[in-house]
Amino acid sequence: MRLLTWNVRYCAHALRGLGSTRRGLERIAAALASSGADVIALQEVEDRSLRGGLRRSQDARLLDALHGAGPLRWRAWRAPAHHYSVAGIPLMSPGLLWLAREELSVSEPVVEEVTHVRLPAAEALKQGRVASLLRIHTAEGPLDLVNTHLSLPAFLEVGPHRLPERMGDGSNQLAEMNNLLSFVERTGGPHIVIAGDLNSRPGSPAHARLAAAGFDDPWLGHDTPTAGFGRRRMHIDHIVGRGVVWADPTLHTVDVAGAFTGLSDHVPKAVTVVARGE
């Protein structure tokens, strides 16, 4: 099972995140189609919105573009995270998107909110965070895959000038990681993988919670940046697993030209995963 995770920045990177274009969607779909992935976990995918397109949802348009980019057929499941509108006009509505090859045996995803609201007075402004668990039925047994996108460290704790050094240190991030792991323990089986934009650097307190819970990171010891914001480079996207065997971990790098260059402020990670026999 080849799994790829990628934060696609609303498929709007060419316009600095302000809006997506058909060409941008087609380029992203072409890159995904050439990746060799069987299952794809995407973050920051829009529904219908001013930023993502008002006529059709962005996830539906992306699925159409993916079908147009190659011979494989795909199924898609969206998990909305939050929604902002003004005067009934949806401004933005990002969430998670699962894409799986049509021939795979898959159960309907289970979605859980993992948001931590640190300041109740600001709850209305807080971006929601969710996790989506997709169960794949394989010859080796059920394989549970979790797609998620956790919050940045709380602004009032770290401030913008300290952000690069504090990715994964925020108290809100630790709380959301605990919420995520609680969901995983209640819902997942013995063979489970967590993938997504965790906004946490390797070795940070939030990332260390995964190791403490028995999750193995195939990129342990590597700090190659997975995201770039201006001149800043950060390793904040992860795939970790428990009860699985890894093969051929692949990390696309921010500053090296490739199929995913210029399509988002993040680059994908991909790995082949097999449920480990007991």
N, C-alpha and C positions, 0 to 999 in steps of 0.2 A: 504494500500500500504506500504509494508515494504521496506525501502530504506537503503542501505549500502554504505558508502564511504570508500575508502582505497587507499593510495599511496603504490603501490606494488614494488617500487624501481627496475623497469625494469625486475621484476621476476628474479633478479640476486643477491639477498642478500647473498646467500650461498657462492658466489665468490666475496664478497665485492663490488658488483655493476659492476663488470667487464664483466660478461657474464652470460646468463641464461642457464639452463640445462633442459632437459626433466623432470627429477625428480622434480626440483623446480617448473616447471609449473604444474605438476600433483598434488603436495602438495597444491599449491595455489588454484587450481581448486577444490580439495576436501574440503578445508576449506570454499570456497565460496558456494559450493553445500550444505554444512551442515548448512549454516547460516540462512536459512529461508527467505532470501531476495527475493523480487519480481523484484526489479530494483537495479542495482549495478553501482556505479560511481567509476571508477578507474583512478588513475593518474600515470604517468611515465610508460606507456606501449609503447613498441617499435613497429616500423614497421619492414621492413627487414633492418638489419644492422649487423655490426660486433659484436656488443654487444648483440643484440636480436636474431640473427640468419639470415644467408644470403639466405637460400633456400626458406623459407616461412616466412611471417610476423608473429611477435610474437602474435598479436591479433588473427590471424587465428588459431595458434597453441593452444593458451589459450582457445579459444572457443571449439576446438576439445576436449581438456582435460576436459572442463566443461561438455560437453555432455557425456564423458566417465565416469564421476564421479557420475552420478545420472540419474534418469528417466526424469527430466525436460528438455524441449527444450528451447533454448535461441536465441535471435537475438542480433546482435552486430553492433555498429556504432563507428568508430574511428574518432577523431579530431586531426590531426597532429599539433604540436606546433612549432617544429623547426627540422632542418636536417643539419647534418655536414658530409661532405665526403672529402676524399683525393684521388686524381687520379681516381675519379669515383667510389671509394669504400665507401659505406655508413658506417660511423663509429658509429653514433648514431642518432636516429630519434624519440625521445620520444613524447608522446602526451596523450590525454585523451581517455578513452574507456567507452562507455555505454554498459551495458548488461541488457536486459529486457526479462522476460518470454514471450515465443512466443505467448501465448494466449491474451496478453494485446493489447489493441488498442492504437497504438502509431503513432504520426506524425514524419516525417523525421526531425532530429535535425537541429537547426539553430546554426551556429558557427560564433563567432566574435573574432577578435584579440583584446586583452586588454593590450598588452605590453606597458610599458612606458620606453622610452630610455632617460635616464638622461644625458648622455654624447654622443652627436652625433658622436664624433670621434671613439667611441667604439661600434657603432651600429652593426657592422658585427660580433662582439663577443657576443652580447647580446642574451641570450636565449629567444625565443619567448614564449608568454603566450597567451592562448586562453580560451574562455568560450563556452560551448556547452549546448544549451537549448533543452530539450526533453519534448514534450507535451504528457501526458498520458490522454486518454479519459476515465473518470470514471463515475459511476452512479451519483456522486455528481457534476459532471461538469469537465471541463478541469483542470488538475493539471500540472503545469510547473515545471520541475526539471532542475537545472543548475549545471553542473559539471565544476570545474575550478581548476587551480593550479597557484597561484600567486608567484611572485618573492620573493627571500630573500631580506632583507634590503640591500641597496646599500653598497658595500664593502668599498668604500672610505669615507662613512659617519660613519660607525660603527666600522670597523676593526674586525678581527677574535676574539680578546679577549673580545669584548663587545657584541658579537652576541646573547648570551642567553637573555640578558637584553633588547635587542632592537627589538625583533621579533614583527613586527607590527608598529614600529616607523619610519621606513625609508620613506623619501619623495617619493621615487619611489613606495613603497607599497601603500601609500595613493593615489597616482595618478592612480595606477592600480585598486584599489578598486573603485575609482570614475568612471573609464572606465567600470568596471564590472556593477556597479549600473546603469549607463547610458544605457548599453545594456539591462539590466533587465527591466528598465522602458519602453524602446521603444518596446520590443519584448514580454515580459511576460504578463500574465493576472493577475487577482486578487488573485489567489491561486498559490503561487510560493515558491519554496524551493531552496536554494543555498547550495551546498555540495562540499567539497574538501579540499585540502591542501592549506590553506590560508597563511601559514608561519607567523601567527600573534597570539600572546597570548591573552587570554581573557582580556578585559579591555584596550587593547592597542588602540592607535588612529585609526588604520585601522579597528579593530574589532568593535570599537564604532561607526564607520560610518554605520555599518549594523543596529545597534539599532536605530540610528537617522533616518534611512530610514524605520523604522517600522518593522524590522525583529526580531523575537523572537528566543532565543536560549534555547532549552530544557535542556542544561547542564549549564545554568547560575549559577554561584556560585561554580562550580566544576573546579578544576585545575589539575585533574588527567592527567599525561603525556600521549600524544598520539604518541610521537616519541622519540627515544633515539639515540644520537650520541656520542659514547664513554660513558663517565660518565654523559653527559648532558641529562636532561630530559625536554621536552617541550610539552605544550598543544597547538598545532598549526593546528589541523584538526578540521573542524567544519561542522555542519548542522544547518542552520537557516531557518526560514520560515515566511511568511506573508499570512494571510488569511487561515491558516491551524490549525488543531488540532493535538497534539502529543499524542502518547501512547508508553509505554514501551521503553524509551530511553536506549540503551545499549552501554557501552564504554568498550572495551577490553583494558587492561592495559599493558604497556610495560614490567613490571617486574614480572607479574603473568603468570604462565604457562597456556596455553590454545590452542585452535585449530589453532590460528594464530601465535603462538610463533616461532620466528626464521625465519619467511618467508619474513620479510621486516624490515626496520628500523622504520616503522610506524605500528600502529595497527588500525583496523577499528572502525568506529562509525556506529550504526544502530538505526533506529527509525521507528515506524509505523506512517504514516501521512495520514490525511483525509482532503479533501477540506472543509473548514468551510462554512456553509450556510449563506447567507446574510440576 
